[in-house]
Amino acid sequence: MPTPKILVAGTGAVGGYFGAKLDQAGANVSYLARSNAESLKKKGMQVLSKMGDHHFFPAQIVTSANDYQGNPDFILITTKASGRVDLQNWIGSVAACGCPIVLLQNGIFIEKAYAEVFPKNSILGGIVRIGASRKEPGVIEHHHRGELVLGAFTGGKSAAAITLSEIFESGGVHCEISTHLELERWNKLVWNASFNPLSVILGGIKTDELIAKHTDKLIAIMNEILLAAKKFGCSVPDDLPQKNIELTKTWAPYETSMLQDFKAGRPLEIEPILGNLLVAAKAVGLNLPIVESCYQEILKIN
C-alpha cells in the first residue's frame, strides 16, 4: 500500500494523540491548525503516555486548507463539533479531491451537515474512547484508553472505514468497525451528556467525585438518553448507565473534556452533546426535562 496521506484538522488532545499514532503507523500526517501552527513547526507534536511517548514533526502544518499541498487520502476532523463552522470555506478546497471525511468528534446527528455540503465524499464517524488532555500547544498527555469505533454515515460496510482501521491498528490503536454508526453515537452520548456537563455545573469536579457524590444525577440523565435513543429506533442496553458508572470507576480520576475546555476558556460542546438532542426530541414530541434543565444550566455558565 502506498504511504497514506492524512490531514488532521485540529491539534488538541484527540488530534494530537491519534495523529501521533498514525505517524507511528507510517502515515504521512499533516495538520490543519488554528492558533498554534508556528509552535508546531518549531517543536513538532509530542504525546506523553505510560504506554510510550512519541514525538514527530508533521509533514505539513497549514492554517488554511488552501495551503495544503497535494491530495490527502483521508481528512480527520478532530476539532470540537460546532454548527457555526462554514464547512466549505474551512475544508472545501482539500475535500474537493473526493477523499473520505472522518469525524472524530462528540455528539449526535453531526454527520448530516458534512454529507449535505460534501455529497461526493464518503462521510465516516468515529467514536473516540480516550482520556487525554493538551498540556500545552503540541504536547498531549495521554491518561488512559485510546480506542476507536469507525462507521459510515450511510450505514453498512465501508471500505474506507476498513482501510483507515487497518492503518490505525498498525499504529497500535484498537479500532472496531460498526455497521450502525448511529447506535454507537447514542451509546457514547449516554456518558457524554451526563459526565461532561455535570462536571462543569457542579463546580468543576473530576470523574471520581462525580460518581462518589452525584451518581443519582448521572443515572437520571443517562436514563433520559436511553428513552430518546429508543424513540429514534436505537436500542441502547438498559444496563448501560450502571455499566458506565462501574467502568468509569476503574479509570484514574480525570477532568472531562468539557471541564478542560471550560477551564481553558474555550467554547463548550453544548449543542452537539445536548442541544442537537433536544431539538430532535422536540420535533418528535419527546419531553426530556432533566436534559433540558442541564442544558439551560450549562448555557448560563458558558
C-alpha positions in Angstrom: 0.0 0.0 0.0 1.4 3.5 -0.8 2.1 5.7 2.2 -1.3 7.1 3.2 -1.6 10.9 3.4 -3.8 12.1 6.2 -4.8 15.7 7.0 -5.8 16.1 10.6 -8.0 19.2 11.3 -7.4 20.1 14.9 -4.3 19.9 17.2 -6.0 19.3 20.6 -5.9 16.1 22.6 -7.8 13.9 20.1 -6.0 15.3 17.0 -2.6 15.2 18.7 -2.9 11.7 20.1 -4.4 10.0 17.0 -2.2 11.9 14.6 0.8 10.6 16.5 -0.5 7.0 16.3 -1.0 7.4 12.6 2.6 8.7 12.3 3.7 5.6 14.2 1.8 3.6 11.6 4.0 5.1 8.9 1.4 7.5 7.5 2.2 10.9 6.1 0.4 13.1 8.7 -0.3 16.8 8.3 -2.2 19.2 10.5 -4.7 22.0 9.7 -4.0 24.2 12.7 -5.6 27.3 14.2 -3.5 29.3 16.6 -0.5 27.1 17.3 0.9 26.4 13.8 4.2 28.2 14.4 4.8 26.3 17.7 4.1 23.0 15.9 6.5 23.9 13.2 9.3 24.6 15.7 8.6 21.9 18.3 6.6 19.2 16.5 3.8 17.1 18.1 4.6 15.2 21.3 2.5 12.6 23.2 3.4 11.8 26.8 1.9 8.4 27.8 2.6 5.5 30.1 2.2 3.3 27.0 5.2 5.1 25.5 6.0 8.6 24.5 6.1 9.7 20.8 7.4 12.9 19.1 7.2 13.7 15.5 7.3 16.6 13.0 4.2 16.6 10.8 4.7 16.5 7.0 2.8 19.8 6.6 1.3 22.3 9.0 -1.2 24.7 7.4 -3.5 27.3 8.8 -5.7 27.2 5.7 -6.8 24.1 3.7 -5.9 26.2 0.6 -2.2 25.8 1.6 -2.2 22.0 1.8 0.0 20.5 -1.0 -1.4 17.5 -2.8 -4.5 15.4 -2.1 -5.0 13.6 1.2 -6.3 10.1 1.4 -8.4 11.0 4.5 -9.4 14.2 6.3 -9.8 13.7 10.0 -12.0 16.3 11.8 -10.9 16.4 15.5 -11.9 19.8 16.5 -14.9 20.4 18.8 -18.1 19.8 16.9 -19.9 23.1 16.1 -22.6 24.1 13.8 -21.1 27.5 13.4 -18.3 26.4 11.1 -18.6 27.2 7.4 -17.6 23.8 6.2 -17.0 24.7 2.5 -14.7 27.6 3.4 -12.9 25.6 6.0 -12.0 22.3 4.2 -13.7 22.6 0.8 -10.6 23.1 -1.2 -8.9 20.0 0.1 -12.1 17.9 0.2 -12.6 18.6 -3.5 -10.4 15.6 -4.3 -13.3 13.4 -3.0 -11.4 11.7 -0.1 -13.3 10.3 2.9 -14.0 12.8 5.7 -13.8 11.3 9.2 -15.5 13.0 12.2 -13.6 12.0 15.4 -16.0 14.2 17.4 -18.6 14.0 20.2 -22.3 14.5 19.7 -25.3 13.2 17.9 -26.6 14.0 14.4 -23.3 15.7 13.5 -22.5 13.9 10.2 -25.6 15.1 8.3 -24.1 18.6 7.7 -21.0 17.2 6.2 -23.0 14.8 4.0 -25.0 17.8 2.6 -22.0 20.0 1.9 -19.8 17.2 0.5 -22.1 14.8 -1.3 -19.3 13.3 -3.3 -17.2 12.4 -0.2 -17.7 9.3 2.0 -18.6 10.6 5.5 -17.4 8.5 8.3 -18.0 8.9 12.0 -15.6 7.9 14.7 -16.4 7.2 18.4 -13.4 8.1 20.5 -12.7 6.4 23.8 -9.8 8.1 25.4 -8.7 10.1 28.4 -6.2 12.7 27.2 -5.6 16.4 27.6 -3.5 19.1 25.9 -0.8 20.2 28.4 0.4 23.0 26.0 0.4 23.5 22.3 1.9 20.4 20.7 2.1 18.5 23.9 -0.6 15.9 24.7 -0.8 13.9 27.9 -2.4 10.5 27.5 -4.1 9.2 30.6 -5.9 6.0 29.6 -7.6 4.1 26.8 -7.3 5.2 23.2 -9.6 3.1 21.1 -11.9 4.0 18.1 -15.1 2.7 16.6 -15.5 3.7 12.9 -18.6 3.6 10.8 -20.1 5.1 7.7 -22.8 7.8 8.0 -24.9 5.8 5.4 -24.5 2.6 7.4 -23.4 -0.8 6.3 -19.9 -1.9 5.4 -17.5 0.7 4.4 -14.3 0.1 2.5 -12.9 3.4 3.6 -13.5 2.6 7.3 -11.8 -0.8 6.9 -8.8 0.8 5.2 -8.4 3.5 7.9 -8.9 1.0 10.7 -6.1 -1.1 9.3 -3.8 1.9 9.4 -4.8 2.7 12.9 -4.3 -0.9 14.0 -0.8 -0.9 12.6 0.0 2.2 14.8 -1.3 0.4 17.9 -4.8 1.7 18.1 -7.6 -0.8 18.6 -10.2 0.1 16.0 -13.6 -1.5 15.6 -15.8 -1.3 12.6 -19.5 -0.7 13.1 -22.3 -1.0 10.5 -24.6 1.0 12.8 -22.8 4.3 13.5 -26.0 6.0 14.9 -26.3 3.4 17.6 -22.6 3.8 18.5 -23.2 7.6 18.8 -26.1 7.1 21.2 -24.1 4.7 23.3 -21.4 7.4 23.7 -23.9 10.1 24.3 -25.1 8.3 27.4 -21.8 9.0 29.0 -21.1 12.4 27.4 -24.4 14.0 28.1 -24.1 13.2 31.8 -20.5 13.4 32.9 -19.4 16.3 30.7 -22.0 19.0 31.6 -22.3 17.9 35.3 -18.6 18.2 35.7 -18.9 21.9 35.0 -22.3 22.6 36.5 -21.4 21.0 39.9 -18.3 23.2 40.4 -15.5 21.8 38.3 -15.1 18.3 39.6 -13.4 15.2 38.3 -15.0 11.9 37.4 -14.3 10.2 40.8 -16.1 12.9 42.8 -19.0 13.0 40.3 -19.6 9.3 41.0 -19.0 9.5 44.7 -21.4 12.4 45.3 -23.8 12.6 42.3 -24.4 9.1 40.9 -28.2 9.7 41.1 -27.9 12.8 38.8 -25.7 10.9 36.4 -28.1 8.0 36.2 -31.1 10.3 35.7 -29.6 11.9 32.7 -28.4 8.6 31.2 -31.9 7.1 31.5 -33.4 10.0 29.6 -30.8 9.5 26.8 -31.9 5.8 26.7 -35.5 7.0 26.3 -34.6 9.3 23.4 -32.4 6.6 21.7 -35.4 4.2 21.7 -37.6 6.9 20.3 -35.2 7.2 17.4 -35.1 3.4 16.8 -31.8 2.7 18.6 -32.0 0.0 21.3 -29.3 1.1 23.8 -29.0 -1.6 26.5 -31.0 -0.7 29.7 -28.0 -1.6 31.9 -25.6 0.8 30.1 -25.9 3.6 32.7 -24.8 1.4 35.5 -22.1 -0.1 33.3 -20.8 3.4 32.5 -20.6 4.1 36.3 -18.7 0.9 37.0 -16.3 1.4 34.1 -15.5 5.0 34.9 -14.7 3.9 38.5 -11.8 1.8 37.0 -10.2 4.8 35.4 -7.8 7.2 37.1 -9.8 10.3 38.1 -9.7 12.9 35.4 -11.3 16.1 34.1 -13.9 15.7 31.4 -13.2 17.3 28.0 -15.9 19.9 28.7 -14.3 20.8 32.0 -10.9 21.1 30.4 -12.4 23.4 27.8 -14.3 25.5 30.5 -11.1 26.0 32.5 -9.2 27.0 29.4 -11.8 29.5 28.3 -12.6 27.5 25.1 -16.2 27.1 23.7 -18.0 24.1 25.1 -19.6 21.3 23.0 -23.1 22.2 24.3 -25.0 21.9 21.1 -23.7 18.6 19.7 -23.9 16.9 23.1 -27.2 18.4 24.4 -28.7 21.0 22.0 -29.0 18.7 18.9 -30.7 16.1 21.1 -33.3 18.5 22.5 -34.1 19.9 19.0 -34.6 16.4 17.6 -36.6 15.3 20.6 -39.0 18.3 20.4 -39.5 17.6 16.7 -41.0 14.2 17.6 -42.9 15.3 20.7 -40.5 13.8 23.2 -40.0 15.7 26.5 -36.6 15.4 28.2 -36.9 17.6 31.3 -33.7 16.6 33.1 -31.6 17.0 30.0 -33.4 20.3 29.3 -32.6 21.6 32.8 -29.0 20.6 32.4 -28.8 22.3 29.0 -30.2 25.6 30.5 -27.7 25.4 33.4 -24.7 24.9 31.2 -25.8 27.8 28.9 -25.8 30.1 31.9 -22.3 29.1 32.9 -20.9 29.3 29.4 
